[in-house]
């Protein structure tokens, strides 16, 4: 659209852009970047962004959902790795 063209009085925006909290939008964008880039460093950076932008409760819910998406053996191995439990 040329710069001198007036914009419509109401532009349709998706629900995320209209209602989501700014911190949640930033986190969602970062998750997309990390999944695209992959690699350990990208996920370490995501951990920092999650800690800064989300509450403890929000991070806990995300962790729970991620663990629930894994099969039991993988979830248990990940928890053991993080918590320093048995190393298989």
MMTF fields as JSON, N, C-alpha, C and O atoms, coordinates in Angstrom:
{
  "mmtfVersion": "1.0.0",
  "mmtfProducer": "UNKNOWN",
  "numBonds": 351,
  "numAtoms": 352,
  "numGroups": 88,
  "numChains": 1,
  "numModels": 1,
  "chainsPerModel": [1],
  "groupsPerChain": [88],
  "chainIdList": ["A"],
  "bondAtomList": [4, 2, 8, 6, 12, 10, 16, 14, 20, 18, 24, 22, 28, 26, 32, 30, 36, 34, 40, 38, 44, 42, 48, 46, 52, 50, 56, 54, 60, 58, 64, 62, 68, 66, 72, 70, 76, 74, 80, 78, 84, 82, 88, 86, 92, 90, 96, 94, 100, 98, 104, 102, 108, 106, 112, 110, 116, 114, 120, 118, 124, 122, 128, 126, 132, 130, 136, 134, 140, 138, 144, 142, 148, 146, 152, 150, 156, 154, 160, 158, 164, 162, 168, 166, 172, 170, 176, 174, 180, 178, 184, 182, 188, 186, 192, 190, 196, 194, 200, 198, 204, 202, 208, 206, 212, 210, 216, 214, 220, 218, 224, 222, 228, 226, 232, 230, 236, 234, 240, 238, 244, 242, 248, 246, 252, 250, 256, 254, 260, 258, 264, 262, 268, 266, 272, 270, 276, 274, 280, 278, 284, 282, 288, 286, 292, 290, 296, 294, 300, 298, 304, 302, 308, 306, 312, 310, 316, 314, 320, 318, 324, 322, 328, 326, 332, 330, 336, 334, 340, 338, 344, 342, 348, 346],
  "bondOrderList": [1, 1, 1, 1, 1, 1, 1, 1, 1, 1, 1, 1, 1, 1, 1, 1, 1, 1, 1, 1, 1, 1, 1, 1, 1, 1, 1, 1, 1, 1, 1, 1, 1, 1, 1, 1, 1, 1, 1, 1, 1, 1, 1, 1, 1, 1, 1, 1, 1, 1, 1, 1, 1, 1, 1, 1, 1, 1, 1, 1, 1, 1, 1, 1, 1, 1, 1, 1, 1, 1, 1, 1, 1, 1, 1, 1, 1, 1, 1, 1, 1, 1, 1, 1, 1, 1, 1],
  "groupList": [{"groupName": "UNK", "atomNameList": ["N", "CA", "C", "O"], "elementList": ["N", "C", "C", "O"], "formalChargeList": [0, 0, 0, 0], "bondAtomList": [1, 0, 2, 1, 3, 2], "bondOrderList": [1, 1, 2], "singleLetterCode": "X", "chemCompType": "L-PEPTIDE LINKING"}],
  "groupTypeList": [0, 0, 0, 0, 0, 0, 0, 0, 0, 0, 0, 0, 0, 0, 0, 0, 0, 0, 0, 0, 0, 0, 0, 0, 0, 0, 0, 0, 0, 0, 0, 0, 0, 0, 0, 0, 0, 0, 0, 0, 0, 0, 0, 0, 0, 0, 0, 0, 0, 0, 0, 0, 0, 0, 0, 0, 0, 0, 0, 0, 0, 0, 0, 0, 0, 0, 0, 0, 0, 0, 0, 0, 0, 0, 0, 0, 0, 0, 0, 0, 0, 0, 0, 0, 0, 0, 0, 0],
  "groupIdList": [1, 2, 3, 4, 5, 6, 7, 8, 9, 10, 11, 12, 13, 14, 15, 16, 17, 18, 19, 20, 21, 22, 23, 24, 25, 26, 27, 28, 29, 30, 31, 32, 33, 34, 35, 36, 37, 38, 39, 40, 41, 42, 43, 44, 45, 46, 47, 48, 49, 50, 51, 52, 53, 54, 55, 56, 57, 58, 59, 60, 61, 62, 63, 64, 65, 66, 67, 68, 69, 70, 71, 72, 73, 74, 75, 76, 77, 78, 79, 80, 81, 82, 83, 84, 85, 86, 87, 88],
  "secStructList": [7, 7, 6, 6, 1, 7, 7, 7, 1, 1, 7, 7, 7, 7, 2, 2, 2, 2, 2, 1, 7, 2, 2, 2, 2, 2, 2, 2, 2, 2, 2, 2, 2, 2, 2, 2, 2, 7, 1, 2, 2, 2, 2, 2, 2, 2, 2, 2, 2, 2, 2, 2, 2, 1, 7, 2, 2, 2, 2, 2, 2, 2, 2, 2, 2, 2, 2, 2, 6, 1, 7, 2, 2, 2, 2, 2, 2, 2, 2, 2, 2, 2, 2, 6, 7, 7, 7, 7],
  "xCoordList": [0.86, 0.0, 0.909, 1.8, 0.697, 1.512, 1.339, 0.296, 2.378, 2.352, 1.269, 0.742, 0.928, -0.051, -1.495, -2.424, -1.694, -3.041, -3.51, -2.831, -4.663, -5.151, -5.489, -5.98, -5.222, -5.531, -7.007, -7.661, -7.505, -8.899, -9.094, -8.167, -10.283, -10.508, -10.34, -9.95, -10.625, -10.466, -9.759, -10.308, -8.551, -7.828, -8.007, -7.879, -8.301, -8.464, -7.106, -6.136, -7.051, -5.846, -6.251, -7.397, -5.309, -5.648, -5.776, -5.366, -6.344, -6.607, -5.318, -5.298, -4.249, -2.973, -2.491, -2.075, -2.548, -2.062, -2.987, -2.536, -4.266, -5.197, -5.232, -5.356, -5.127, -5.402, -4.229, -4.257, -3.212, -2.102, -1.271, -1.138, -0.728, 0.173, 1.455, 1.874, 2.083, 3.33, 4.401, 5.106, 4.529, 5.533, 5.218, 6.133, 3.948, 3.564, 3.852, 4.256, 3.649, 3.977, 5.471, 5.891, 6.269, 7.723, 8.175, 9.036, 7.591, 7.937, 7.541, 8.32, 6.349, 5.884, 6.821, 7.157, 7.232, 8.156, 9.502, 10.089, 9.985, 11.265, 11.206, 12.164, 10.093, 9.952, 10.065, 10.72, 9.442, 9.553, 10.98, 11.432, 11.698, 13.104, 13.933, 14.733, 13.74, 14.543, 14.268, 15.2, 13.012, 12.692, 13.265, 13.626, 13.345, 13.929, 15.442, 16.022, 16.078, 17.538, 18.019, 19.009, 17.309, 17.731, 19.042, 19.546, 19.575, 20.866, 20.766, 19.819, 21.764, 21.801, 21.772, 21.016, 22.584, 22.654, 21.307, 20.933, 20.591, 19.277, 18.323, 17.572, 18.352, 17.459, 17.908, 17.073, 19.201, 19.683, 19.207, 18.817, 19.24, 18.738, 17.238, 16.743, 16.518, 15.078, 14.817, 13.905, 15.602, 15.423, 15.549, 14.795, 16.502, 16.675, 15.449, 14.947, 14.975, 13.808, 12.578, 11.808, 12.388, 11.246, 11.31, 10.297, 12.497, 12.643, 12.346, 11.754, 12.755, 12.577, 11.139, 10.602, 10.516, 9.219, 7.999, 6.904, 8.178, 7.022, 7.107, 8.189, 5.963, 5.92, 6.35, 6.413, 6.638, 6.99, 5.854, 6.095, 4.635, 3.479, 3.378, 3.138, 3.561, 3.494, 4.592, 4.349, 5.802, 6.904, 6.62, 6.923, 6.039, 5.698, 4.681, 4.805, 3.689, 2.672, 3.286, 2.941, 4.182, 4.859, 5.7, 5.696, 6.418, 7.258, 6.38, 6.712, 5.283, 4.356, 3.838, 3.815, 3.426, 2.884, 3.957, 3.675, 5.18, 6.259, 6.555, 6.739, 6.603, 6.849, 5.717, 5.966, 4.484, 3.327, 3.34, 2.748, 4.01, 4.055, 5.037, 5.026, 5.885, 6.894, 6.367, 5.452, 6.956, 6.621, 7.222, 8.123, 6.714, 7.11, 8.61, 9.205, 9.217, 10.65, 11.487, 12.426, 11.149, 11.892, 11.682, 12.63, 10.445, 10.158, 10.933, 11.505, 10.952, 11.679, 13.171, 13.825, 13.717, 15.144, 15.487, 16.53, 14.624, 14.854, 14.807, 15.648, 13.841, 13.751, 14.981, 15.538, 15.397, 16.6, 17.821, 18.644, 17.94, 19.072, 19.084, 20.124, 17.94, 17.845, 18.043, 18.728, 17.441, 17.477, 18.697, 18.889, 19.535, 20.743, 20.517, 21.312, 19.434, 19.108, 19.924, 21.012, 19.387, 20.108, 20.503, 19.703, 21.715, 22.213, 22.257, 22.984, 21.491, 21.406, 22.498, 22.58],
  "yCoordList": [-1.171, 0.0, 1.238, 1.341, 2.177, 3.398, 4.19, 4.129, 4.93, 5.682, 6.754, 7.051, 7.331, 8.422, 7.926, 8.734, 6.602, 6.041, 5.897, 5.266, 6.474, 6.325, 4.866, 4.141, 4.458, 3.098, 2.988, 3.966, 1.78, 1.534, 1.844, 1.659, 2.314, 2.669, 1.486, 1.667, 0.292, -0.887, -1.966, -2.495, -2.283, -3.362, -4.626, -4.603, -5.715, -6.987, -7.459, -7.5, -7.817, -8.388, -9.677, -9.837, -10.594, -11.859, -11.673, -10.652, -12.665, -12.573, -12.422, -11.724, -13.061, -12.958, -11.509, -11.007, -10.847, -9.468, -8.508, -7.476, -8.841, -7.95, -8.164, -7.198, -9.412, -9.693, -10.21, -10.115, -10.746, -11.338, -10.255, -9.134, -10.62, -9.714, -9.57, -10.518, -8.395, -8.201, -9.247, -9.703, -9.628, -10.632, -11.974, -12.685, -12.325, -13.59, -13.562, -14.575, -12.419, -12.295, -12.469, -13.128, -11.891, -12.003, -13.45, -13.939, -14.123, -15.522, -16.378, -17.223, -16.166, -16.954, -16.75, -17.707, -15.529, -15.241, -15.937, -16.496, -15.896, -16.516, -18.032, -18.635, -18.65, -20.091, -20.428, -21.404, -19.639, -19.851, -19.747, -20.577, -18.735, -18.574, -19.774, -20.301, -20.201, -21.291, -22.594, -23.338, -22.871, -24.089, -24.047, -25.083, -22.866, -22.729, -22.895, -23.584, -22.261, -22.331, -23.664, -24.218, -24.178, -25.415, -25.202, -24.082, -26.251, -26.169, -25.808, -25.159, -26.247, -26.077, -24.602, -24.222, -23.773, -22.356, -21.652, -20.822, -21.983, -21.366, -21.718, -20.862, -22.973, -23.375, -22.777, -22.491, -22.59, -21.91, -20.458, -19.938, -19.813, -18.44, -18.396, -17.468, -19.4, -19.465, -19.573, -18.928, -20.376, -20.511, -19.158, -18.851, -18.355, -17.017, -16.142, -15.468, -16.158, -15.342, -15.786, -14.95, -17.088, -17.589, -17.097, -16.689, -17.136, -16.71, -15.213, -14.799, -14.426, -12.973, -12.56, -11.652, -13.22, -12.768, -13.435, -12.872, -14.637, -15.361, -15.505, -15.458, -15.678, -15.92, -17.358, -18.184, -17.648, -19.015, -19.97, -21.08, -19.547, -20.4, -20.69, -21.829, -19.658, -19.862, -20.817, -21.686, -20.645, -21.538, -22.965, -23.921, -23.11, -24.442, -25.129, -26.321, -24.393, -24.966, -25.379, -26.431, -24.57, -24.937, -26.199, -27.085, -26.269, -27.449, -28.693, -29.745, -28.575, -29.702, -30.164, -31.36, -29.213, -29.568, -30.232, -31.202, -29.711, -30.298, -31.719, -32.614, -31.931, -33.277, -34.242, -35.404, -33.76, -34.604, -35.003, -36.016, -34.217, -34.53, -35.659, -36.204, -36.012, -37.057, -38.407, -38.475, -39.474, -40.786, -40.865, -40.099, -41.796, -41.881, -42.058, -41.429, -42.897, -43.169, -41.922, -41.625, -41.205, -39.988, -38.907, -38.222, -38.746, -37.745, -38.061, -37.163, -39.332, -39.727, -39.487, -39.012, -39.811, -39.599, -38.115, -37.732, -37.29, -35.847, -35.31, -34.499, -35.751, -35.321, -35.779, -35.014, -37.016, -37.516, -36.693, -36.365, -36.361, -35.574, -34.206, -33.756, -33.55, -32.218, -32.236, -31.379, -33.214, -33.275, -33.993, -34.061, -34.536, -35.208, -36.611, -37.124, -37.237, -38.585, -39.629, -39.343, -40.84, -41.951, -41.623, -41.089, -41.943, -41.75, -43.103, -43.994, -43.273, -44.552, -44.727, -45.764],
  "zCoordList": [0.0, 0.0, 0.0, 0.843, -0.934, -0.946, 0.34, 0.992, 0.688, 1.947, 1.981, 3.053, 0.856, 0.864, 0.83, 0.834, 0.797, 0.815, 2.251, 3.062, 2.581, 3.955, 4.248, 3.382, 5.465, 5.876, 6.214, 6.578, 6.084, 6.439, 7.914, 8.702, 8.312, 9.722, 10.665, 11.818, 10.197, 11.046, 10.24, 9.274, 10.643, 9.982, 10.803, 12.027, 10.137, 10.841, 11.329, 10.572, 12.61, 13.203, 13.881, 14.302, 13.986, 14.632, 16.142, 16.695, 16.784, 18.225, 19.021, 20.034, 18.58, 19.298, 19.326, 20.37, 18.183, 18.155, 18.905, 19.403, 18.987, 19.685, 21.183, 21.936, 21.641, 23.043, 23.869, 25.096, 23.233, 23.992, 24.679, 24.186, 25.807, 26.52, 25.708, 25.045, 25.751, 24.995, 25.32, 24.42, 26.578, 26.943, 26.288, 25.873, 26.191, 25.572, 24.075, 23.505, 23.437, 22.011, 21.8, 20.849, 22.667, 22.533, 22.717, 21.986, 23.694, 23.93, 22.724, 22.282, 22.196, 21.049, 19.855, 19.158, 19.624, 18.526, 18.761, 17.834, 20.006, 20.338, 20.158, 19.674, 20.544, 20.353, 18.862, 18.496, 18.019, 16.577, 16.093, 15.305, 16.555, 16.167, 16.606, 15.833, 17.841, 18.403, 17.651, 17.345, 17.354, 16.626, 15.206, 14.649, 14.635, 13.302, 13.343, 12.503, 14.323, 14.421, 14.96, 14.482, 15.963, 16.617, 17.353, 17.431, 17.875, 18.543, 20.013, 20.459, 20.741, 22.186, 22.588, 23.481, 21.941, 22.308, 22.152, 22.981, 21.1, 20.883, 22.021, 22.49, 22.465, 23.553, 24.893, 25.751, 25.074, 26.285, 26.299, 27.344, 25.146, 25.054, 25.324, 25.964, 24.836, 25.11, 26.606, 27.122, 27.305, 28.749, 29.439, 30.362, 28.987, 29.573, 29.297, 30.196, 28.055, 27.688, 28.469, 28.943, 28.605, 29.375, 30.812, 31.38, 31.398, 32.791, 32.958, 33.954, 31.996, 32.073, 31.761, 32.396, 30.788, 30.276, 30.907, 30.879, 31.479, 32.013, 33.524, 34.109, 34.134, 35.571, 35.857, 34.946, 37.095, 37.493, 37.144, 36.669, 37.375, 37.08, 35.577, 35.176, 34.755, 33.303, 32.822, 31.985, 33.363, 32.996, 33.455, 32.741, 34.641, 35.156, 34.253, 33.97, 33.806, 32.919, 31.582, 31.045, 31.046, 29.798, 29.975, 29.12, 31.087, 31.355, 31.478, 30.933, 32.18, 32.344, 30.981, 30.691, 30.152, 28.839, 27.969, 27.265, 28.021, 27.232, 27.696, 26.871, 28.999, 29.521, 29.159, 28.838, 29.21, 28.871, 27.398, 27.025, 26.561, 25.133, 24.824, 23.721, 25.791, 25.602, 26.084, 26.905, 25.563, 26.108, 27.513, 27.856, 28.319, 29.735, 29.923, 30.799, 29.117, 29.26, 28.986, 29.724, 27.937, 27.594, 28.638, 29.022, 29.104, 30.132, 31.414, 32.031, 31.812, 33.019, 32.858, 33.786, 31.69, 31.443, 31.491, 32.022, 30.945, 30.96, 32.386, 32.771, 33.16, 34.567, 35.351, 36.138, 35.14, 35.811, 35.431, 36.285, 34.157, 33.691, 34.361, 34.841, 34.394, 34.973, 36.489, 37.045, 37.141, 38.602, 39.14, 40.354, 38.248, 38.679, 39.193, 39.981, 38.752, 39.185, 38.437, 37.937, 38.369, 37.748, 36.304, 35.536, 35.959, 34.604, 33.917, 34.358, 32.841, 32.176, 31.213, 30.555]
}
